[in-house]
Amino acid sequence: MARSTEPRTEQDILNDRQPSSGVVVSSSVARTATHNSADQTNRDHIGAYVFLDFNAGADSSCDLIVSIEAKTPGGSYVDIFTGSSFVPSTGASIKSYLIHPNGSTKADGALVGISSAPLPLTWRATVTHNNTRSVDYSIEAMYV
C-alpha cells in the first residue's frame, strides 16, 4: 500500500499519539531526605499529572516541596515547576500537580499546583525535605 503524499494534519498527529498511560516514577518507601526520581522519558505527550501519594502521615514539622525538572542535553537539570511548601496530612492522601502548556487554570481541591510549561522529553520529580523526619510516599504520573 502506497503512503499518502498529503501533508499530515495536526489532527493526524494527535490521533497517532499513544493513549494516556500511568507510570510509577518512584516506588512507595519511607524517606528522610530530599529524593530525586530516576529520569522519566516522555513519549508523544505534552503534559502530565504528577501525583505524590502519601501512604502514612508525617510529623507536622516536616515540610515538603515538589519540583519537576527538565534534563538538558548536557545532562543538567532545570526546574520547570516548583510547588509551594506543605505539610503532609496525618492520614493517607494525594497531592496532584499538572504540567501542561494549557495548564493555566487555578489550582484547587486535590490539584495543588499547575505549570504552563510543556513536559520535556526527559524529566524527573524532586521532593525536597526540610528535615530528617520520615515520610512514606510514592510518585506517580499520568501522561496527557
Contacts in CASP RR format, 6 or more apart in sequence:
PFRMAT RR
TARGET T0000
AUTHOR 0000-0000-0000
METHOD contacts of the structure
MODEL  1
MARSTEPRTEQDILNDRQPSSGVVVSSSVARTATHNSADQTNRDHIGAYV
FLDFNAGADSSCDLIVSIEAKTPGGSYVDIFTGSSFVPSTGASIKSYLIH
PNGSTKADGALVGISSAPLPLTWRATVTHNNTRSVDYSIEAMYV
16 44 0 8 1.000
17 44 0 8 1.000
17 45 0 8 1.000
18 43 0 8 1.000
18 44 0 8 1.000
18 45 0 8 1.000
18 143 0 8 1.000
20 45 0 8 1.000
20 142 0 8 1.000
20 143 0 8 1.000
20 144 0 8 1.000
21 142 0 8 1.000
21 143 0 8 1.000
22 140 0 8 1.000
22 141 0 8 1.000
22 142 0 8 1.000
22 143 0 8 1.000
23 40 0 8 1.000
23 140 0 8 1.000
23 141 0 8 1.000
23 142 0 8 1.000
23 143 0 8 1.000
24 138 0 8 1.000
24 139 0 8 1.000
24 140 0 8 1.000
25 37 0 8 1.000
25 38 0 8 1.000
25 40 0 8 1.000
25 50 0 8 1.000
25 124 0 8 1.000
25 125 0 8 1.000
25 138 0 8 1.000
25 139 0 8 1.000
25 140 0 8 1.000
25 141 0 8 1.000
26 35 0 8 1.000
26 37 0 8 1.000
26 38 0 8 1.000
26 125 0 8 1.000
26 138 0 8 1.000
26 139 0 8 1.000
27 138 0 8 1.000
28 53 0 8 1.000
28 55 0 8 1.000
28 136 0 8 1.000
28 137 0 8 1.000
28 138 0 8 1.000
29 136 0 8 1.000
29 138 0 8 1.000
30 56 0 8 1.000
30 134 0 8 1.000
30 135 0 8 1.000
30 136 0 8 1.000
31 127 0 8 1.000
31 129 0 8 1.000
31 134 0 8 1.000
31 135 0 8 1.000
31 136 0 8 1.000
31 137 0 8 1.000
32 129 0 8 1.000
32 132 0 8 1.000
32 133 0 8 1.000
32 134 0 8 1.000
32 135 0 8 1.000
33 129 0 8 1.000
33 132 0 8 1.000
34 126 0 8 1.000
34 127 0 8 1.000
34 128 0 8 1.000
34 129 0 8 1.000
35 126 0 8 1.000
35 127 0 8 1.000
35 129 0 8 1.000
36 124 0 8 1.000
36 125 0 8 1.000
36 126 0 8 1.000
37 124 0 8 1.000
37 125 0 8 1.000
37 126 0 8 1.000
37 139 0 8 1.000
38 124 0 8 1.000
39 71 0 8 1.000
39 122 0 8 1.000
39 123 0 8 1.000
39 124 0 8 1.000
40 122 0 8 1.000
40 123 0 8 1.000
40 124 0 8 1.000
40 125 0 8 1.000
40 141 0 8 1.000
41 121 0 8 1.000
41 122 0 8 1.000
42 48 0 8 1.000
42 119 0 8 1.000
42 120 0 8 1.000
42 121 0 8 1.000
42 122 0 8 1.000
42 123 0 8 1.000
42 143 0 8 1.000
43 143 0 8 1.000
45 119 0 8 1.000
45 143 0 8 1.000
45 144 0 8 1.000
46 100 0 8 1.000
46 101 0 8 1.000
46 118 0 8 1.000
46 119 0 8 1.000
46 144 0 8 1.000
47 98 0 8 1.000
47 99 0 8 1.000
47 100 0 8 1.000
47 101 0 8 1.000
47 118 0 8 1.000
47 119 0 8 1.000
47 143 0 8 1.000
47 144 0 8 1.000
48 98 0 8 1.000
48 99 0 8 1.000
48 100 0 8 1.000
48 119 0 8 1.000
48 141 0 8 1.000
48 142 0 8 1.000
48 143 0 8 1.000
48 144 0 8 1.000
49 96 0 8 1.000
49 97 0 8 1.000
49 98 0 8 1.000
49 141 0 8 1.000
49 142 0 8 1.000
49 144 0 8 1.000
50 66 0 8 1.000
50 68 0 8 1.000
50 96 0 8 1.000
50 97 0 8 1.000
50 98 0 8 1.000
50 99 0 8 1.000
50 125 0 8 1.000
50 139 0 8 1.000
50 140 0 8 1.000
50 141 0 8 1.000
51 94 0 8 1.000
51 95 0 8 1.000
51 96 0 8 1.000
51 97 0 8 1.000
51 139 0 8 1.000
51 140 0 8 1.000
51 141 0 8 1.000
51 142 0 8 1.000
52 64 0 8 1.000
52 66 0 8 1.000
52 94 0 8 1.000
52 95 0 8 1.000
52 96 0 8 1.000
52 97 0 8 1.000
52 127 0 8 1.000
52 137 0 8 1.000
52 138 0 8 1.000
52 139 0 8 1.000
53 92 0 8 1.000
53 94 0 8 1.000
53 137 0 8 1.000
53 138 0 8 1.000
53 139 0 8 1.000
53 140 0 8 1.000
54 88 0 8 1.000
54 89 0 8 1.000
54 91 0 8 1.000
54 92 0 8 1.000
54 93 0 8 1.000
54 94 0 8 1.000
54 95 0 8 1.000
54 135 0 8 1.000
54 136 0 8 1.000
54 137 0 8 1.000
55 92 0 8 1.000
55 136 0 8 1.000
55 137 0 8 1.000
55 138 0 8 1.000
56 91 0 8 1.000
56 92 0 8 1.000
56 135 0 8 1.000
56 136 0 8 1.000
57 88 0 8 1.000
57 89 0 8 1.000
57 90 0 8 1.000
57 91 0 8 1.000
57 92 0 8 1.000
57 93 0 8 1.000
57 135 0 8 1.000
57 136 0 8 1.000
58 64 0 8 1.000
58 87 0 8 1.000
58 88 0 8 1.000
58 90 0 8 1.000
58 133 0 8 1.000
58 134 0 8 1.000
58 135 0 8 1.000
59 133 0 8 1.000
59 134 0 8 1.000
60 87 0 8 1.000
60 90 0 8 1.000
61 87 0 8 1.000
61 131 0 8 1.000
61 133 0 8 1.000
62 87 0 8 1.000
62 88 0 8 1.000
62 129 0 8 1.000
62 130 0 8 1.000
62 131 0 8 1.000
62 133 0 8 1.000
62 135 0 8 1.000
63 85 0 8 1.000
63 86 0 8 1.000
63 87 0 8 1.000
63 129 0 8 1.000
63 130 0 8 1.000
63 131 0 8 1.000
64 85 0 8 1.000
64 86 0 8 1.000
64 87 0 8 1.000
64 88 0 8 1.000
64 127 0 8 1.000
64 128 0 8 1.000
64 129 0 8 1.000
64 130 0 8 1.000
64 135 0 8 1.000
65 82 0 8 1.000
65 83 0 8 1.000
65 84 0 8 1.000
65 85 0 8 1.000
65 86 0 8 1.000
65 127 0 8 1.000
65 128 0 8 1.000
65 130 0 8 1.000
66 82 0 8 1.000
66 83 0 8 1.000
66 95 0 8 1.000
66 97 0 8 1.000
66 125 0 8 1.000
66 126 0 8 1.000
66 127 0 8 1.000
66 128 0 8 1.000
67 79 0 8 1.000
67 81 0 8 1.000
67 82 0 8 1.000
67 83 0 8 1.000
67 125 0 8 1.000
67 126 0 8 1.000
67 127 0 8 1.000
67 128 0 8 1.000
68 79 0 8 1.000
68 80 0 8 1.000
68 81 0 8 1.000
68 97 0 8 1.000
68 99 0 8 1.000
68 115 0 8 1.000
68 119 0 8 1.000
68 123 0 8 1.000
68 124 0 8 1.000
68 125 0 8 1.000
68 126 0 8 1.000
69 77 0 8 1.000
69 78 0 8 1.000
69 79 0 8 1.000
69 80 0 8 1.000
69 123 0 8 1.000
69 124 0 8 1.000
69 125 0 8 1.000
69 126 0 8 1.000
70 77 0 8 1.000
70 78 0 8 1.000
70 80 0 8 1.000
70 120 0 8 1.000
70 122 0 8 1.000
70 123 0 8 1.000
71 77 0 8 1.000
71 120 0 8 1.000
71 122 0 8 1.000
71 123 0 8 1.000
71 124 0 8 1.000
72 78 0 8 1.000
77 124 0 8 1.000
80 99 0 8 1.000
80 115 0 8 1.000
80 117 0 8 1.000
80 120 0 8 1.000
80 123 0 8 1.000
81 97 0 8 1.000
81 99 0 8 1.000
81 113 0 8 1.000
81 115 0 8 1.000
81 117 0 8 1.000
83 97 0 8 1.000
83 112 0 8 1.000
83 113 0 8 1.000
84 112 0 8 1.000
84 113 0 8 1.000
85 130 0 8 1.000
86 95 0 8 1.000
86 112 0 8 1.000
88 135 0 8 1.000
88 137 0 8 1.000
94 110 0 8 1.000
95 110 0 8 1.000
95 112 0 8 1.000
96 110 0 8 1.000
96 111 0 8 1.000
96 112 0 8 1.000
96 113 0 8 1.000
97 111 0 8 1.000
97 112 0 8 1.000
97 113 0 8 1.000
97 114 0 8 1.000
97 115 0 8 1.000
98 107 0 8 1.000
98 111 0 8 1.000
98 113 0 8 1.000
98 114 0 8 1.000
98 115 0 8 1.000
99 115 0 8 1.000
99 117 0 8 1.000
99 118 0 8 1.000
99 119 0 8 1.000
100 114 0 8 1.000
100 115 0 8 1.000
100 116 0 8 1.000
100 118 0 8 1.000
100 119 0 8 1.000
100 144 0 8 1.000
101 116 0 8 1.000
101 117 0 8 1.000
101 118 0 8 1.000
102 116 0 8 1.000
103 114 0 8 1.000
103 115 0 8 1.000
103 116 0 8 1.000
104 114 0 8 1.000
104 116 0 8 1.000
105 114 0 8 1.000
106 114 0 8 1.000
107 113 0 8 1.000
107 114 0 8 1.000
119 143 0 8 1.000
125 139 0 8 1.000
125 141 0 8 1.000
127 137 0 8 1.000
127 139 0 8 1.000
129 135 0 8 1.000
END
